[in-house]
């Protein structure tokens, strides 16, 4: 069995041309190149098209409730912080139903990697407007056009304390793979927003659209400069330009680092208390 096959399960059922195919391949290649095996990672999936990868990725895995992928991942990391924990989710699941969990995971700097398939719609439920849909975007849930402005996941993550914020485009497969590898290696909360067209329900944010509106950050870009990171990230909102690369990365203590009782020993490895007789004696 090849390394590729180790991380492969059943044949995916995504629509032909779906960006999930490339995003999934980039993740699998990243895991292989980093030396992970199926038993050395925990993958937590959200509900949505991206979450269907739960059937196609061979690893310890949880298919969570809608919007609850991140708290499940945090729980797994608290139980065994020596395992690599990765979240695979979509923009609706993460920024919509799971938006509250997303904010608090950023500010806690939990050491997990969150990979978000951002296609601007709720693809699995047949194309309703999502938190990242453009203003005026017409869907079956907004036939007259979306009223709200889209959220900016990059500025949102940076402002709430995420210590790694990156963005990739599925067409740039090798580039995306390297961003994923960097995010996994980073110690702290990592967000990787993946621009990923929905070929069935989003006829605006297409592959050609992103080819025309994306650009890669220069090699001398200072990813530690938070002011520059905000400025670059805001181009998505102000200029309809989408930067690709590591937008922001700094080293800060993680949530586990601030808990000395967990730092050197995992919860899962501790001995269970079984001497209940001594406790019961106090209640006689």
N, C-alpha and C positions, 0 to 999 in steps of 0.2 A: 504494500500500500504506500503510495507516495504521500509526501507531506500535504500536498493540495487535497488529496482524498481524505486525509485525516480530519481536516476541517470542513469537509463537505458531507452533507446528508442527502436528502431526497432532491429530486429535480425541482427547482423553484417554479412557482405558479404565477409569477408577476407578468404583467402585460408585456408583449414584445416591445422592446425599446425602452422599458422602464429603467430609470437610473439606479434602481436598487441592485441590478446585476453588477454594474461596475463598482458601486460602493461596497457591496459584499466582497467582491474580488479584492479590492484594495485592503479591506480589513483582514481577510484571510492571509494575503501575502505579507502584511505587516506582522501578524502573529507568528507566521512561519519564520520570517527573517529575524524576529526578536527571540526566537528559540522556544516559544511556548508550545505546549502539547495540550490536547483537549482536557486533560485532567488538571491543568495548572492555571486555568482561568475560570471565572464565574461571569457568565453573560446574562444580563437582565434585559428583557425585551418589553417594549411598550405595545399598546394596541395600535394597529394600523398596518399598512403595507410593509413598512420596515420591520415591524414586529413579527411578521410571518417568517422572517429568517430564523426564528426559533426552531423551525423544522429543518433548516438547511445547514446549521452550524453545529458541529459536534463539540460540545463542551458542557460543563456544569451550567445549567440554564434555568431561568425562571421566566415564564410568560406572565407578566403582571397584569393587574387590573388597569383600566384606562386612566392614564395620568399618574400611576403609582410606581413606575419603573425606578425612579430615583430613590425613594425611601426604601424600597426593597434592596437596592444596591448598597445603600448606606448601612442597612442592617447586616448584610453579608460582610461588608468590610469591617464593621465593628466586631463581628463574631470571629473573623479570621483576616486580620489586616495584612497577612503575609501572602494572601492570594490576590491576583490581579483581578479587579472588578471593572467590567465594561458594560455600559448601557447603550443599547441600540434602540432608537426611538424615532418618532417623526415630529414635525413641527407642531402639529395639532395636539398630539399626546403630551409633548414636553412643555411647550409654551402656552398651550391652552388649558386643558384639564390639569396638567401637572405644573402649571406656572408657579404656584405657591411653593411647591417642593423644590423647584429649580432655583428660586431665589435664595432659599435657606441653605441649600447645598453649596451654592456659591459662597455665601458669607461664612459658612462653616469650614470652607476649604477642605472638604472631604476628599480623600485621595481616591477618586474614581474618574473614569474617562467616559464622557457622555458624547456619543456620536449621533447627531440629529440629521435625519433625511429631510431636508427643507424643500418641499415641492409647492408650497403656497396654497394647498388645498387639503381637504380631508379625502384622500384618494380611495381608501377602503370603503367608505360609506358613500361613494359615487359622487364626489366632487363638490361638497359644500365649502363655503368660505372658511378660511383658517386664520389664525392670528397673524400670519405672515402674508396674507393676500393683499395685493395692492388696492389702494382706495379706488372705488369705482369698478372693481372686479365683479363681473356678473356670474353668478352661479345659481343653482336651483334653490339655494337658501337666501340668496340676495339677487333676485331677478332684476332689480333696478340698480344694482351696483352696491358694493360694500361701502358703508358710510365711514367706518373707522379707518384711521391710518394704520399701516402695518407696524408691528413691533420691530425693533432692531435688536436681534438676539446678541449681537456683538457688544453694543454699548450697554445693554442690560446686564450681561455677564460681568463685564469689566467694572461697572458701577457697584455691583453687589459683592465683589471680592474674589471672583474667580482668578486664579493665578496662571491659567493657560487658556488662551482664546485663539482658536484658529479657524480658518475657513478654506474649504476646497471645492472643486468643481469636478463632477464625475467624469467629464471628458478628459481631464488632466489626471489620468489614473496614477501614474508614477509619482506625480507631485502630491496627490491626495494621500497616497500610501505613506510618504515620508512625513506628512503632517500627522497622520494617525500614529505612526511610530513615535514621533516626538511627544505627542499627547499622552501616550501610554507610559513612556519613560519618565514623564514629568511627575514629580511628587507633589500632589495637591489636586485641586479640582480642575479638570480639563474639559473644555467645551470645544467640540469640532463640529461646526455648522457646515453641512454639505449641501451645496446648491445642486438640486437634483430634479430635473423636469418631470412632471407627470404628463406623459404623452397622451393619455386618454382624456383627462378632465381639465388640464390647464393649457390652453392654446395661446397664452400670452407669454409666460416665462418658459420659453422653449429652449432647445439647445442653441439655436441660432441667436436668440435673445441674449443668452449668457455669454456666448462667444463675443458678442459686440459690446457687452457691458462689464466684463471682468478683466482684471489685470493682476499680474503677479507682483508682489512686493519686491523691491530691489534687495540685493544681497547685503547692502550696507544699512538697511533699515534697522533702527534701534527699537527692538521689541520690548525693552524694559521701560521705555518712556511712556508713561500712562497718558500724558496729554496728547502725544502724537498718536497713540493708539485710539483715543477717543476721536480725534480729528479724522483719522483714516476710516474708522468704523462708521462715522456719521455720513460718509460719502454715499452709503447705501440709501440713506434717507434723503439727503439734500441734493445729491447729484446723479442718482440712479447708476452709481458705479459700485462694483463689488470687488473688494480687495481679496486676493488669494494668498494664503500663507499663514504664518504665525503672527497674528496681530499684536498679541501681548503675552509676555511670559516673565514672571518674577518668582523668586523663591521665598516662601513664607512657611512658618510652621503649619502642619496639617492638624486636623481635628484630633487625630490619634496622638500626635506629638505633644498635645496639651494635656494628655491623660497618662500620667506616669504609671498608673496601674495597668494600662494596656500596652504601653510602648514596647516593652520587652517580652510580653507573653500574651498570646491570643486567648480570648475568652473560650474558644472551642477546645483549647488544650488544658484548661484547668480541671482539677478533680472536682467531681460533684459531691456536694454535702449529702451524706446518707444517714448520719447518726441522729435520727429524729427522736430517739428515746430520751436523750438529755434535754431536749426542748420540751417534750411532753411532761417531763417531771415538774417543770415550773408551773404547769397549769393544773396540777392535782390539788 
